[in-house]
Amino acid sequence: MIVLGGGDTGADCIGTAHRHGAASVTTLAIGTQPPESRAAHEPWPMDPKVFEVTSADEEGGERRYLASTVEFLGDENGHVRALRVAETQYNDDGSRTPMPGTEREIPADLVLLALGFTGAEQETLSGQGSVEFDRRGNVQRSEDYMTSAEGVFAVGDAGRGASLVVWAIAEGRAAAKEVDEYLEGSSRLPAPVKPSDRAISLSG
Ligand SMILES: Cc1cc2nc3c(=O)[nH]c(=O)nc-3n(C[C@H](O)[C@H](O)[C@H](O)COP(=O)(O)OP(=O)(O)OC[C@H]3O[C@@H](n4cnc5c(N)ncnc54)[C@H](O)[C@@H]3O)c2cc1C
């Protein structure tokens, strides 16, 4: 079994695969292996990019870095039988491409894609008012959590993008205050975060 993507969702896939009795579990990450400890340019309280060993990783499995997937290979029944993978090459413009001449096959009965959040479900929302989306596919909203549709509010991952439960809870509480104000004209409820608030990071 192969997991494409080395993030938290990938770790959940690893743990689930082991519980289902997978004979072998390999994670392929397209980028370089992060450093073992916090880099100097990411001081506290930034969330540093470090090599994490999650509880799922402790259960087993192999993690490979600089692995670019080139092709899914199927058997005569249309089931995946292997992945063709090449070493990742970093180009001058910052892009990443498969390095020619490094391709090889890794056998697989199952491949799980854990490659990142692709945005809110636009199809299901399009029939529910004129809700607009930003260029990253998240629901667009103003600082009072209201979307482009009057009286429709958006919180959590739908508006913020892939995030954490604590942000979803905080946004839910803050949006409750904004809804209260919208309906009643004023509110005494707490508003712990704004939609534009972010954790401190290099990208701001
Ligand atoms: C595999 C995985 C592991 C994660 N692990 C962690 C973790 O360990 N810790 C952590 O803090 N966070 C984790 N997260 C992130 C966390 O799950 C999210 O940040 C959080 O669930 C966001 O909450 P939410 O309420 O915004 O969205 P969700 O929890 O996604 O809830 C949205 C709900 O809206 C429903 N919905 C969608 N469209 C419509 C519609 N048109 N009408 C009505 N309902 C609709 C969906 O079915 C869903 O039930 C993980 C995420 C994933 C995918």
The ligand as a Gaussian input file, in Angstrom:
#p B3LYP/6-31G(d) Opt

LIG

0 1
 C       -7.424000      13.132000       7.625000
 C       -7.498000      14.398000       8.460000
 C       -6.909000      14.414000       9.682000
 C       -6.972000      15.572000      10.474000
 N       -6.388000      15.565000      11.700000
 C       -6.521000      16.630000      12.490000
 C       -5.987000      16.631000      13.819000
 O       -5.389000      15.654000      14.273000
 N       -6.142000      17.750000      14.566000
 C       -6.807000      18.871000      14.107000
 O       -6.953000      19.849000      14.857000
 N       -7.309000      18.894000      12.858000
 C       -7.187000      17.811000      12.040000
 N       -7.705000      17.837000      10.779000
 C       -8.362000      19.072000      10.315000
 C       -9.770000      19.166000      10.893000
 O      -10.474000      17.974000      10.607000
 C      -10.481000      20.364000      10.260000
 O       -9.703000      21.551000      10.424000
 C      -11.846000      20.582000      10.908000
 O      -12.624000      19.394000      10.828000
 C      -12.580000      21.736000      10.235000
 O      -13.880000      21.826000      10.774000
 P      -15.062000      22.421000       9.918000
 O      -16.265000      22.395000      10.787000
 O      -14.632000      23.720000       9.330000
 O      -15.227000      21.438000       8.657000
 P      -15.608000      19.886000       8.622000
 O      -15.250000      19.190000       9.885000
 O      -15.039000      19.386000       7.332000
 O      -17.185000      19.909000       8.527000
 C      -17.869000      20.414000       7.380000
 C      -19.196000      19.717000       7.293000
 O      -20.011000      20.374000       6.321000
 C      -20.664000      19.413000       5.525000
 N      -21.012000      20.060000       4.248000
 C      -20.214000      20.286000       3.161000
 N      -20.908000      20.930000       2.198000
 C      -22.160000      21.125000       2.681000
 C      -23.344000      21.744000       2.162000
 N      -23.378000      22.322000       0.954000
 N      -24.434000      21.743000       2.944000
 C      -24.407000      21.194000       4.173000
 N      -23.342000      20.609000       4.723000
 C      -22.222000      20.563000       3.987000
 C      -19.651000      18.284000       5.406000
 O      -20.280000      17.077000       5.080000
 C      -19.060000      18.260000       6.828000
 O      -19.816000      17.445000       7.701000
 C       -7.638000      16.707000       9.976000
 C       -8.228000      16.679000       8.713000
 C       -8.164000      15.536000       7.957000
 C       -8.829000      15.527000       6.602000

